[in-house]
Amino acid sequence: MNKTKAKDFFLRAILFIGILASEFLVCFLDAFIDGRDISQIVSFSKHWYAMVFHWVVTLIIWGTGIAIVYH
């Protein structure tokens, strides 16, 4: 494996980890919108609009990340 391929593979792996880690940011924003404590971050939202916000932002982030990685 040449250095360029290894470097490209490593950068894509770091980008994938960053995309998956952004889910924590989405969970914090979801809790803020829903009015929950940070300790309740893993529980489901009380309001439908917080769930819609969560999934819309998650799909945008993941779709953009996949488009960047595979482009």
C-alpha positions as CSV (number, residue, x, y, z in Angstrom):
1,M,0.0,0.0,0.0
2,N,1.5,3.3,-1.0
3,K,1.6,6.4,1.3
4,T,-1.1,8.3,-0.6
5,K,-3.6,5.5,-0.3
6,A,-2.9,5.0,3.4
7,K,-3.2,8.7,4.1
8,D,-6.4,8.9,2.1
9,F,-7.8,5.9,4.0
10,F,-6.8,7.4,7.4
11,L,-8.4,10.7,6.6
12,R,-11.6,9.1,5.5
13,A,-11.7,7.0,8.7
14,I,-11.2,10.2,10.8
15,L,-14.0,11.9,8.9
16,F,-16.3,8.9,9.5
17,I,-15.6,9.1,13.2
18,G,-16.3,12.8,13.2
19,I,-19.6,12.3,11.5
20,L,-20.6,9.6,14.0
21,A,-19.4,11.8,16.9
22,S,-21.6,14.7,15.7
23,E,-24.5,12.7,16.9
24,F,-23.6,13.8,20.4
25,L,-24.0,17.4,19.3
26,V,-27.4,16.6,17.8
27,C,-28.4,14.9,21.1
28,F,-27.4,18.0,23.1
29,L,-29.4,20.3,20.8
30,D,-32.3,17.9,20.9
31,A,-32.3,18.0,24.7
32,F,-32.0,21.8,24.6
33,I,-35.0,22.2,22.3
34,D,-37.0,19.7,24.3
35,G,-36.2,21.3,27.6
36,R,-34.7,18.2,29.2
37,D,-31.7,18.1,31.5
38,I,-28.4,16.9,30.0
39,S,-28.6,13.9,32.3
40,Q,-31.6,12.7,30.3
41,I,-29.9,13.0,26.9
42,V,-30.3,9.3,26.1
43,S,-34.1,9.2,26.7
44,F,-36.7,9.8,24.0
45,S,-38.0,13.3,23.4
46,K,-41.2,14.5,25.0
47,H,-42.3,16.5,22.0
48,W,-42.7,15.4,18.4
49,Y,-40.9,18.5,17.1
50,A,-37.7,17.6,19.0
51,M,-37.7,14.1,17.4
52,V,-38.3,15.6,13.9
53,F,-35.5,18.1,14.5
54,H,-33.2,15.3,15.7
55,W,-33.8,13.1,12.7
56,V,-33.7,15.8,10.1
57,V,-30.4,17.1,11.4
58,T,-29.0,13.6,11.7
59,L,-29.9,12.7,8.1
60,I,-28.4,16.0,6.8
61,I,-25.1,15.4,8.7
62,W,-24.8,11.8,7.7
63,G,-25.9,12.4,4.1
64,T,-23.4,15.3,3.7
65,G,-20.7,13.2,5.3
66,I,-21.2,10.3,3.0
67,A,-21.3,12.6,0.0
68,I,-18.0,14.1,1.0
69,V,-16.3,10.8,1.8
70,Y,-17.3,9.1,-1.4
71,H,-16.9,12.1,-3.7
